[in-house]
């Protein structure tokens, strides 16, 4: 794992812990999405539904790759520089990313049969569940101990700015659909008021419609309310 000497100055515990609400919302989305996509991929209602399923597969696989790449290139190296004793834990998490990659590629390969791709999605569901359990047990406490709130928030905004802008509304809706109302409320406080307004008035209603077309049932009416 690459070390970055410029990252070396450690944080002190007197500084505020980072708010990981949005990070953990993404984890909640990953925990549920692959199993239901596996079921839906092999039984589209019609051509329009099949196209929407393919778009959702592309979106969630791309975002998982984006999420893991950010961990491998920023989060883990920063933690390694500040908490060298965590090297074995971080290396294990990075290996898990590598082990998941073949099924990521297979699930997104449209030249393969829907049945083979669905099997890959089922394997991803199982492997990701174990990986996220490990990450939340081992890495999340390290993040809270060694990365400041200001660093985490600034980097999070950089990540959003570097993400496909056309997909940002979908990303917000997808992640918030999976989290508890309390987690959604907390995550949204990290974003400027205009973003929160856009989410409430446009992005969330659009995602509810998409989710209903995909899976036949809508998520709750307001993601920040029970």
C-alpha positions as CSV (number, residue, x, y, z in Angstrom):
1,X,0.0,0.0,0.0
2,X,1.4,3.4,-1.0
3,X,2.5,5.8,1.7
4,X,2.1,9.5,1.3
5,X,4.5,11.4,3.5
6,X,2.6,14.7,2.9
7,X,-0.3,13.1,4.8
8,X,1.8,12.5,7.9
9,X,0.7,15.2,10.4
10,X,-1.7,13.4,12.8
11,X,-4.9,14.7,14.0
12,X,-5.4,15.1,17.8
13,X,-8.4,13.8,19.6
14,X,-9.4,17.3,20.6
15,X,-10.5,17.9,17.1
16,X,-14.1,17.0,16.1
17,X,-14.7,13.6,14.6
18,X,-15.8,13.4,11.0
19,X,-19.4,12.9,10.2
20,X,-19.6,9.6,8.4
21,X,-23.4,9.7,7.8
22,X,-23.1,9.9,4.0
23,X,-20.3,7.3,3.8
24,X,-22.4,4.9,5.8
25,X,-25.6,5.6,3.7
26,X,-23.6,4.4,0.7
27,X,-22.8,1.3,2.6
28,X,-26.5,0.8,3.4
29,X,-27.3,1.1,-0.3
30,X,-24.6,-1.4,-1.3
31,X,-26.0,-3.9,1.3
32,X,-29.4,-4.1,-0.4
33,X,-28.9,-3.2,-4.1
34,X,-27.1,-6.2,-5.5
35,X,-29.5,-8.9,-4.3
36,X,-32.6,-7.1,-5.7
37,X,-30.8,-6.3,-9.0
38,X,-29.9,-10.0,-9.3
39,X,-33.5,-10.9,-9.1
40,X,-34.7,-8.2,-11.4
41,X,-32.0,-8.6,-14.1
42,X,-33.3,-12.0,-15.2
43,X,-37.0,-11.0,-15.3
44,X,-37.6,-7.7,-17.1
45,X,-41.2,-6.8,-17.8
46,X,-40.4,-5.4,-21.3
47,X,-37.7,-3.6,-23.2
48,X,-38.0,-0.3,-21.4
49,X,-37.7,-2.1,-18.0
50,X,-34.7,-4.0,-19.3
51,X,-33.0,-0.8,-20.3
52,X,-33.7,0.8,-16.9
53,X,-32.3,-2.3,-15.2
54,X,-29.1,-2.1,-17.2
55,X,-28.8,1.6,-16.4
56,X,-29.2,0.8,-12.7
57,X,-26.6,-2.0,-12.9
58,X,-24.1,0.4,-14.6
59,X,-24.8,3.1,-12.1
60,X,-24.3,1.0,-8.9
61,X,-21.3,-0.9,-10.3
62,X,-19.7,2.4,-11.3
63,X,-20.3,4.0,-8.0
64,X,-19.0,1.0,-6.1
65,X,-15.8,1.2,-8.1
66,X,-15.6,4.9,-7.5
67,X,-16.1,4.4,-3.7
68,X,-13.5,1.7,-3.5
69,X,-11.0,3.7,-5.6
70,X,-11.3,6.6,-3.2
71,X,-10.7,4.4,-0.2
72,X,-7.6,2.8,-1.8
73,X,-6.1,6.1,-3.0
74,X,-7.0,8.5,-0.2
75,X,-8.6,7.0,2.9
76,X,-6.3,4.0,3.4
77,X,-3.0,5.8,2.6
78,X,-4.0,8.6,5.0
79,X,-4.8,6.2,7.8
80,X,-1.6,4.2,7.1
81,X,0.5,7.4,7.4
82,X,-1.2,8.4,10.7
83,X,-1.8,5.0,12.2
84,X,1.0,2.7,11.0
85,X,-0.1,-0.1,13.3
86,X,-3.2,-0.4,11.2
87,X,-1.3,-1.6,8.2
88,X,-2.5,-5.3,8.3
89,X,-6.1,-4.3,8.7
90,X,-5.9,-1.8,5.8
91,X,-4.1,-4.2,3.5
92,X,-6.8,-6.8,4.2
93,X,-9.5,-4.4,3.2
94,X,-7.7,-3.5,0.0
95,X,-7.3,-7.2,-0.8
96,X,-11.0,-7.6,-0.4
97,X,-11.6,-4.8,-3.0
98,X,-9.3,-6.8,-5.4
99,X,-11.2,-10.0,-4.8
100,X,-14.5,-8.3,-5.6
101,X,-13.3,-6.8,-8.8
102,X,-13.8,-9.9,-11.1
103,X,-17.5,-10.1,-10.2
104,X,-17.8,-6.4,-10.7
105,X,-16.6,-6.9,-14.2
106,X,-18.7,-9.9,-14.9
107,X,-21.9,-8.3,-13.6
108,X,-21.4,-5.3,-15.9
109,X,-20.6,-7.4,-19.0
110,X,-23.6,-7.3,-21.3
111,X,-22.1,-10.0,-23.5
112,X,-22.7,-12.5,-20.7
113,X,-26.1,-14.1,-20.1
114,X,-28.4,-12.5,-17.6
115,X,-28.2,-15.7,-15.5
116,X,-24.4,-15.5,-15.2
117,X,-24.5,-11.8,-14.4
118,X,-27.2,-12.4,-11.8
119,X,-24.9,-15.0,-10.2
120,X,-22.1,-12.5,-10.1
121,X,-24.5,-10.0,-8.5
122,X,-25.5,-12.5,-5.8
123,X,-21.8,-13.2,-5.1
124,X,-21.2,-9.4,-4.8
125,X,-24.1,-9.2,-2.3
126,X,-22.5,-11.8,-0.1
127,X,-18.9,-10.6,-0.4
128,X,-19.8,-7.0,0.1
129,X,-21.8,-7.8,3.2
130,X,-18.8,-9.4,4.8
131,X,-16.5,-6.7,3.5
132,X,-18.7,-3.9,4.8
133,X,-18.9,-5.6,8.2
134,X,-15.1,-5.7,8.4
135,X,-14.8,-2.1,7.2
136,X,-17.3,-0.7,9.6
137,X,-15.7,-2.7,12.5
138,X,-12.1,-2.0,11.7
139,X,-11.7,1.1,9.5
140,X,-14.5,3.3,10.7
141,X,-13.0,3.7,14.2
142,X,-9.7,4.5,12.5
143,X,-11.3,7.2,10.4
144,X,-13.0,8.7,13.4
145,X,-9.7,8.7,15.3
146,X,-7.3,9.9,12.7
147,X,-9.1,12.1,10.1
148,X,-10.5,15.5,11.1
149,X,-14.1,16.6,10.4
150,X,-12.7,19.4,8.2
151,X,-10.6,17.1,6.2
152,X,-13.4,14.6,5.7
153,X,-15.9,17.2,4.7
154,X,-13.6,18.9,2.3
155,X,-12.6,15.7,0.6
156,X,-16.2,14.6,0.4
157,X,-17.1,17.7,-1.5
158,X,-14.1,17.1,-3.8
159,X,-15.4,13.6,-4.4
160,X,-18.9,14.8,-5.3
161,X,-17.4,17.5,-7.7
162,X,-15.3,14.8,-9.3
163,X,-18.3,12.4,-9.8
164,X,-20.4,12.4,-12.9
165,X,-22.6,15.4,-12.4
166,X,-25.5,13.9,-14.3
167,X,-25.6,11.0,-11.8
168,X,-25.4,13.1,-8.6
169,X,-29.2,13.4,-8.2
170,X,-29.5,9.6,-8.7
171,X,-26.7,9.0,-6.2
172,X,-28.5,11.1,-3.5
173,X,-31.8,9.4,-4.0
174,X,-30.3,5.9,-4.1
175,X,-28.2,6.4,-0.9
176,X,-31.0,8.1,1.0
177,X,-33.5,5.4,0.1
178,X,-31.4,2.8,2.0
179,X,-30.7,4.7,5.2
180,X,-32.7,5.3,8.3
181,X,-34.6,8.7,8.5
182,X,-32.1,9.8,11.3
183,X,-29.1,8.9,9.1
184,X,-30.6,10.7,6.1
185,X,-31.3,13.9,8.1
186,X,-27.8,13.9,9.5
187,X,-26.2,13.3,6.1
188,X,-28.2,16.1,4.4
189,X,-27.0,18.6,7.0
190,X,-23.5,18.4,5.4
191,X,-24.8,19.9,2.2
192,X,-25.7,23.5,1.4
193,X,-29.3,24.6,1.6
194,X,-29.8,24.8,-2.2
195,X,-28.8,21.2,-2.5
196,X,-31.1,20.1,0.3
197,X,-34.0,22.0,-1.4
198,X,-33.2,20.4,-4.8
199,X,-33.1,17.0,-3.2
200,X,-36.5,17.5,-1.5
201,X,-38.3,19.0,-4.5
202,X,-36.8,17.2,-7.5
203,X,-34.2,14.6,-6.8
204,X,-36.1,12.5,-4.3
205,X,-39.4,12.5,-6.2
206,X,-37.5,11.4,-9.3
207,X,-35.8,8.6,-7.5
208,X,-39.0,7.4,-6.0
209,X,-40.4,7.1,-9.5
210,X,-37.3,5.3,-10.8
211,X,-37.3,2.9,-7.8
212,X,-41.0,2.1,-8.4
213,X,-40.4,1.4,-12.1
214,X,-37.4,-0.8,-11.3
215,X,-38.7,-2.9,-8.4
216,X,-42.5,-2.5,-8.4
217,X,-42.8,-0.8,-5.0
218,X,-41.9,2.8,-4.0
219,X,-39.5,3.7,-1.1
220,X,-41.0,5.8,1.7
221,X,-42.4,9.1,0.7
222,X,-39.8,11.2,2.6
223,X,-36.4,9.6,3.2
224,X,-35.8,11.8,6.3
225,X,-39.1,10.7,7.9
226,X,-40.3,7.3,9.2
